[in-house]
Amino acid sequence: MGIIENKNIILCVTGGIAAYKAVTLASMMTKAGANVHVIMSRHAVQFVTPLTFKTVTRQKVTVGMFDDSQFIPHISLSDLADLVVVAPATANIIAKAAAGIADDMISTLLVSSAAPKLIVPAMNTNMYLNPITQDNMTKLRNYGFHFTEPDSGRMACGTVGIGRYPENDRIFSDIVNIIGYKKTIFDGKKVLITLGGTREAIDPVRFIGNRSSGTMGFAFAECFIRLNSQVTIIAANTDSHIRQAFCLKYPNVRIIDAECASDMRTAVHNEIPNNDILLMCAAVADYKPHYSDQKIKKSDGDMTLTLSRTDDIIAGLPKDPAKLYIAFSAETQNVTENAKSKLKRKGADYIIANQVCGEHNAMGGSQSEIMLISPDDIMQFPYRNKTDNADNILDIIDEKESKHSKSESPSC
Ligand SMILES: Cc1cc2nc3c(=O)[nH]c(=O)nc-3n(C[C@H](O)[C@H](O)[C@H](O)COP(=O)(O)O)c2cc1C
């Protein structure tokens, strides 16, 4: 059975040029077995007729508050809803929802319904980037509203920028995630993720670096966001396409850039007091060369670089039992033994060990073969997509930490 089958989804359509695209969304949800109840604003009716939605959903479409004298429509629909989706959401409805205004059917439903709410903003770039609209969206996010972020590209008004109605597939997948959402220990938590690979400068043009692309860290960031965590990223030299794709999808996630191990250490130490969980995916240099201010000139003979140790980031953090530290370990041999000793040495709660050589090399690719190591357990995962690995690991950590906190709670 599909996750949204037999679920009651209220689709609120407001007066934007993308209103016609919501017809496809209504149809997709209906085909997936959901009962889709459409409410249209008076302005939305200027763009698409209620009959179109009525035909694809096979349900009555509501427009006015007082159209039906038989019952109190906003309360009946509020009680019924498993999810309220506003797509497209105009700047107007976002502002009204943020202010708690209830002067029409949709805004009243947004105040009266306790169901989860997903907002799909779609508007001209200036309207979207207007600080008032941005503040209104932040306010709604803080009240627990979910958002499918808009796309960037050519707008109906001819300008190019952010604010386009996103692909219905993306909205649909957010709907499935919200309805299928299971509360975990990560809900509402602040998560700091390091990702990418540090570069240690040799001279103004050269550096020692590594092949990490940031894929695993961005995959974890997406999983945490889906689990309703607030994510901050410290990024060191990532693959630009992967970063761009992430930023388009999650434009509001804060990303702090760090070039080298010492920048990374400073950023982690500055940010850790404001976070509950630290996930160290970044490949951080263990050694750095002595830096030359001038470009080192080529000579005929060999060259020797002297390297000194960088400071260990996680081992240098204050121990705090209220925080969860998850470290990574990149290994080419004796993966289990090396990762186990790293877990102890670093004082982390979990180590995720990556195979970084041979056919299943995790560095830079979209797949990895990993192992999750906790003080009392070792779990091996197959070679597969990094997103599946991230999902699975967070599931297991959730299960272990939930048991842990239950066994620690005092008995009455
Ligand atoms: C042709 C046209 C297209 C519009 N497109 C949008 C849009 O894409 N997004 C938006 O926020 N407002 C758009 N508006 C403005 C809204 O229709 C207007 O703010 C209205 O008050 C919204 O009412 P509602 O939120 O109750 O539907 C458009 C207006 C017109 C005339």
The ligand as an SDF file (V2000), in Angstrom:
LIG
                    3D

 31 33  0  0  0  0  0  0  0  0999 V2000
   -1.5690   37.5010  -13.9930 C   0  0  0  0  0  0  0  0  0  0  0  0
   -1.2170   37.4940  -12.5290 C   0  0  0  0  0  0  0  0  0  0  0  0
   -0.2980   36.5930  -12.0740 C   0  0  0  0  0  0  0  0  0  0  0  0
    0.0530   36.5450  -10.7190 C   0  0  0  0  0  0  0  0  0  0  0  0
    0.9490   35.6330  -10.2930 N   0  0  0  0  0  0  0  0  0  0  0  0
    1.3130   35.6180   -8.9900 C   0  0  0  0  0  0  0  0  0  0  0  0
    2.2490   34.6720   -8.5470 C   0  0  0  0  0  0  0  0  0  0  0  0
    2.7660   33.8320   -9.3040 O   0  0  0  0  0  0  0  0  0  0  0  0
    2.5800   34.6650   -7.2260 N   0  0  0  0  0  0  0  0  0  0  0  0
    2.0390   35.5870   -6.3400 C   0  0  0  0  0  0  0  0  0  0  0  0
    2.4110   35.5550   -5.1660 O   0  0  0  0  0  0  0  0  0  0  0  0
    1.1250   36.4730   -6.7470 N   0  0  0  0  0  0  0  0  0  0  0  0
    0.7440   36.5200   -8.0440 C   0  0  0  0  0  0  0  0  0  0  0  0
   -0.1900   37.4400   -8.4630 N   0  0  0  0  0  0  0  0  0  0  0  0
   -0.7650   38.3520   -7.4770 C   0  0  0  0  0  0  0  0  0  0  0  0
   -1.8600   37.6650   -6.6670 C   0  0  0  0  0  0  0  0  0  0  0  0
   -2.8710   37.1690   -7.5150 O   0  0  0  0  0  0  0  0  0  0  0  0
   -2.4180   38.6360   -5.6520 C   0  0  0  0  0  0  0  0  0  0  0  0
   -1.4320   38.9690   -4.6820 O   0  0  0  0  0  0  0  0  0  0  0  0
   -3.6580   38.1060   -4.9630 C   0  0  0  0  0  0  0  0  0  0  0  0
   -4.0810   39.0410   -3.9910 O   0  0  0  0  0  0  0  0  0  0  0  0
   -3.4190   36.7640   -4.3090 C   0  0  0  0  0  0  0  0  0  0  0  0
   -4.6020   36.3460   -3.6530 O   0  0  0  0  0  0  0  0  0  0  0  0
   -4.7180   34.8880   -2.9530 P   0  0  0  0  0  0  0  0  0  0  0  0
   -3.4710   34.6910   -2.1830 O   0  0  0  0  0  0  0  0  0  0  0  0
   -5.8990   35.0110   -2.0750 O   0  0  0  0  0  0  0  0  0  0  0  0
   -4.9500   33.9300   -4.0480 O   0  0  0  0  0  0  0  0  0  0  0  0
   -0.5610   37.4780   -9.8110 C   0  0  0  0  0  0  0  0  0  0  0  0
   -1.4960   38.3860  -10.2900 C   0  0  0  0  0  0  0  0  0  0  0  0
   -1.8350   38.4000  -11.6340 C   0  0  0  0  0  0  0  0  0  0  0  0
   -2.8540   39.3890  -12.1040 C   0  0  0  0  0  0  0  0  0  0  0  0
  1  2  1  0
  2  3  1  0
  2 30  2  0
  3  4  2  0
  4  5  1  0
  4 28  1  0
  5  6  2  0
  6  7  1  0
  6 13  1  0
  7  8  2  0
  7  9  1  0
  9 10  1  0
 10 11  2  0
 10 12  1  0
 12 13  2  0
 13 14  1  0
 14 15  1  0
 14 28  1  0
 15 16  1  0
 16 17  1  0
 16 18  1  0
 18 19  1  0
 18 20  1  0
 20 21  1  0
 20 22  1  0
 22 23  1  0
 23 24  1  0
 24 25  2  0
 24 26  1  0
 24 27  1  0
 28 29  2  0
 29 30  1  0
 30 31  1  0
M  END
$$$$
